[in-house]
Amino acid sequence: MSQHVAVVGAGVIGLSSALLLQRSGYAVTIIARDFPGPFETMDPTTKINYTSPWGGAHNRWVPPHPSLPASLEREHAMSLRTFDHMKSLHASHPHTAGITFLQGIEYIESPGPEYLALSTPSNPNALNLPGFRLLDASELPADGKVTWGCEYDTWCVNPMVYCSFLLRRFVHRGGRVLQRELRRPEEAFSLLASEGEPGRKIAAVVNASGTGLVPDPAMTITRGQTCLVAEECDATVTRQNADGSWTFCVPRGFEGGTIIGGTKELNNWDAKPSMEVRARLLKRFAETYPKILGGKSEMTVIRDIVGRRPTRDGGPRVEGELVSGAGFVMHAYGLGGRGYELSWGVAEAVVEGVERHIKGAESKL
Ligand SMILES: Cc1cc2nc3c(=O)[nH]c(=O)nc-3n(C[C@H](O)[C@H](O)[C@H](O)COP(=O)(O)OP(=O)(O)OC[C@H]3O[C@@H](n4cnc5c(N)ncnc54)[C@H](O)[C@@H]3O)c2cc1C
């Protein structure tokens, strides 16, 4: 009989982890308070702490560099693995998975060394990024403030189309789901002992609860305000301004409009969107990439969005822990603003962690 693993959380991290565990032969149950559903009816007053619906979500390459925290190396490797998974899912399900492959454009007003190192005369594509090309000065925004730009191949997802696809796939392959609210990840061991298949041993619990559900002083949130507009855009464009602010767009595809963003506000718990912020985001993006207007004077707003990125000082926690009196918990939380772009890399690390634990436990028998 296959071993049983419980995954706490049905955001992009829990769903990706559940699917890879299932593919590795485990019987998997997802336990979560929130599950994917149509974005159009997703209520921010009750779902603000479920981050996955409110993400963009695109992949933008974040280059590691010796001047930056070493954890970025691991994250970059995870983003490459995610790119490969997205590519194959898109190839096999081009019309249903909610994934779009498109051009990514970066504009930076004052680039750090990690960006300058991406392309040098001797090494024009140092990280070997797909489709990478340095932009010429004539291709930068007209205001003259951007000093460095590049383009590359990347992907975007329509988050709730994509997450619903993952959930359907999981259930179609025999996965079980339970809608419950837990106080701690290890509660899943006793919950499944009473509600799961009698006699089946729970080998591990995966903690993909977003903010962690365990005391972790490194955890907080980063508020993000964006605006969904009806206009389509041919690329995902990101501009880093010299004052630290961001101007970006993420086309969602699948008739999902385009996200115009966005703010990154550490420790700000305000759930209400600001109309001044909305006006500023739309104006700045139209100035940066006027093509989105298609000759009109303004964009058509569908709705404002506020989300809480589950942010962890020092990077995501992707590691196992033997919880005394309960069992093995594989943590996968604190993905901040990168949950989608690291998702499959995190899921692979989750499977490795669970397998290492099970092999270790078996060798002690
Ligand atoms: C404005 C904005 C823009 C973003 N843009 C991008 C982007 O472009 N690219 C990108 O990669 N990322 C982006 N992100 C970040 C991304 O959305 C998150 O990193 C990702 O959604 C986190 O997923 P998760 O599965 O860890 O957490 P969540 O989506 O929050 O899921 C957590 C799961 O755990 C469950 N849970 C929590 N507590 C309990 C409990 N007590 N009992 C039972 N279940 C529980 C929840 O119900 C849910 O199912 C953005 C985020 C925001 C807010």
The ligand as an SDF file (V2000), in Angstrom:
LIG
                    3D

 53 58  0  0  0  0  0  0  0  0999 V2000
   -0.0250   41.7220   -5.6430 C   0  0  0  0  0  0  0  0  0  0  0  0
    0.7620   40.4410   -5.7630 C   0  0  0  0  0  0  0  0  0  0  0  0
    1.4490   40.1590   -6.9270 C   0  0  0  0  0  0  0  0  0  0  0  0
    2.1840   38.9630   -7.0410 C   0  0  0  0  0  0  0  0  0  0  0  0
    2.8030   38.6710   -8.2240 N   0  0  0  0  0  0  0  0  0  0  0  0
    3.4990   37.5140   -8.3390 C   0  0  0  0  0  0  0  0  0  0  0  0
    4.1420   37.1820   -9.5550 C   0  0  0  0  0  0  0  0  0  0  0  0
    4.0440   37.9060  -10.5380 O   0  0  0  0  0  0  0  0  0  0  0  0
    4.8570   36.0220   -9.6130 N   0  0  0  0  0  0  0  0  0  0  0  0
    4.9700   35.1920   -8.5350 C   0  0  0  0  0  0  0  0  0  0  0  0
    5.6470   34.1680   -8.6470 O   0  0  0  0  0  0  0  0  0  0  0  0
    4.3600   35.4780   -7.3710 N   0  0  0  0  0  0  0  0  0  0  0  0
    3.6290   36.6190   -7.2460 C   0  0  0  0  0  0  0  0  0  0  0  0
    3.0250   36.9310   -6.0670 N   0  0  0  0  0  0  0  0  0  0  0  0
    3.2670   36.0630   -4.9160 C   0  0  0  0  0  0  0  0  0  0  0  0
    2.4380   34.7980   -4.9660 C   0  0  0  0  0  0  0  0  0  0  0  0
    1.0870   35.1100   -5.2110 O   0  0  0  0  0  0  0  0  0  0  0  0
    2.6170   34.0660   -3.6240 C   0  0  0  0  0  0  0  0  0  0  0  0
    3.9890   33.8490   -3.3860 O   0  0  0  0  0  0  0  0  0  0  0  0
    1.9250   32.7110   -3.6590 C   0  0  0  0  0  0  0  0  0  0  0  0
    0.5780   32.8560   -4.0300 O   0  0  0  0  0  0  0  0  0  0  0  0
    2.0210   32.0310   -2.2950 C   0  0  0  0  0  0  0  0  0  0  0  0
    1.4010   30.7770   -2.4390 O   0  0  0  0  0  0  0  0  0  0  0  0
    1.2650   29.7900   -1.2050 P   0  0  0  0  0  0  0  0  0  0  0  0
    0.6780   28.5510   -1.7530 O   0  0  0  0  0  0  0  0  0  0  0  0
    2.5340   29.7260   -0.4450 O   0  0  0  0  0  0  0  0  0  0  0  0
    0.2420   30.5320   -0.2110 O   0  0  0  0  0  0  0  0  0  0  0  0
   -1.3320   30.8120   -0.3520 P   0  0  0  0  0  0  0  0  0  0  0  0
   -1.7430   31.0610   -1.7390 O   0  0  0  0  0  0  0  0  0  0  0  0
   -1.6660   31.8780    0.6490 O   0  0  0  0  0  0  0  0  0  0  0  0
   -2.0140   29.4590    0.0970 O   0  0  0  0  0  0  0  0  0  0  0  0
   -1.9990   29.0550    1.4400 C   0  0  0  0  0  0  0  0  0  0  0  0
   -2.9150   27.8590    1.6030 C   0  0  0  0  0  0  0  0  0  0  0  0
   -2.8320   27.4480    2.9650 O   0  0  0  0  0  0  0  0  0  0  0  0
   -4.1390   27.3950    3.5090 C   0  0  0  0  0  0  0  0  0  0  0  0
   -4.1280   27.7230    4.9240 N   0  0  0  0  0  0  0  0  0  0  0  0
   -3.5470   28.7850    5.5360 C   0  0  0  0  0  0  0  0  0  0  0  0
   -3.7910   28.7530    6.8560 N   0  0  0  0  0  0  0  0  0  0  0  0
   -4.5510   27.6530    7.0700 C   0  0  0  0  0  0  0  0  0  0  0  0
   -5.1410   27.0710    8.2290 C   0  0  0  0  0  0  0  0  0  0  0  0
   -5.0320   27.6340    9.4270 N   0  0  0  0  0  0  0  0  0  0  0  0
   -5.8420   25.9230    8.0850 N   0  0  0  0  0  0  0  0  0  0  0  0
   -5.9980   25.3300    6.8710 C   0  0  0  0  0  0  0  0  0  0  0  0
   -5.4740   25.8530    5.7440 N   0  0  0  0  0  0  0  0  0  0  0  0
   -4.7670   26.9880    5.8480 C   0  0  0  0  0  0  0  0  0  0  0  0
   -4.9310   28.4250    2.7340 C   0  0  0  0  0  0  0  0  0  0  0  0
   -6.3210   28.1900    2.8470 O   0  0  0  0  0  0  0  0  0  0  0  0
   -4.3890   28.1840    1.3270 C   0  0  0  0  0  0  0  0  0  0  0  0
   -5.0440   27.0910    0.7540 O   0  0  0  0  0  0  0  0  0  0  0  0
    2.2530   38.0830   -5.9380 C   0  0  0  0  0  0  0  0  0  0  0  0
    1.5400   38.3600   -4.7860 C   0  0  0  0  0  0  0  0  0  0  0  0
    0.7850   39.5200   -4.6860 C   0  0  0  0  0  0  0  0  0  0  0  0
    0.0070   39.7780   -3.4390 C   0  0  0  0  0  0  0  0  0  0  0  0
  1  2  1  0
  2  3  1  0
  2 52  2  0
  3  4  2  0
  4  5  1  0
  4 50  1  0
  5  6  2  0
  6  7  1  0
  6 13  1  0
  7  8  2  0
  7  9  1  0
  9 10  1  0
 10 11  2  0
 10 12  1  0
 12 13  2  0
 13 14  1  0
 14 15  1  0
 14 50  1  0
 15 16  1  0
 16 17  1  0
 16 18  1  0
 18 19  1  0
 18 20  1  0
 20 21  1  0
 20 22  1  0
 22 23  1  0
 23 24  1  0
 24 25  2  0
 24 26  1  0
 24 27  1  0
 27 28  1  0
 28 29  2  0
 28 30  1  0
 28 31  1  0
 31 32  1  0
 32 33  1  0
 33 34  1  0
 33 48  1  0
 34 35  1  0
 35 36  1  0
 35 46  1  0
 36 37  1  0
 36 45  1  0
 37 38  2  0
 38 39  1  0
 39 40  1  0
 39 45  2  0
 40 41  1  0
 40 42  2  0
 42 43  1  0
 43 44  2  0
 44 45  1  0
 46 47  1  0
 46 48  1  0
 48 49  1  0
 50 51  2  0
 51 52  1  0
 52 53  1  0
M  END
$$$$
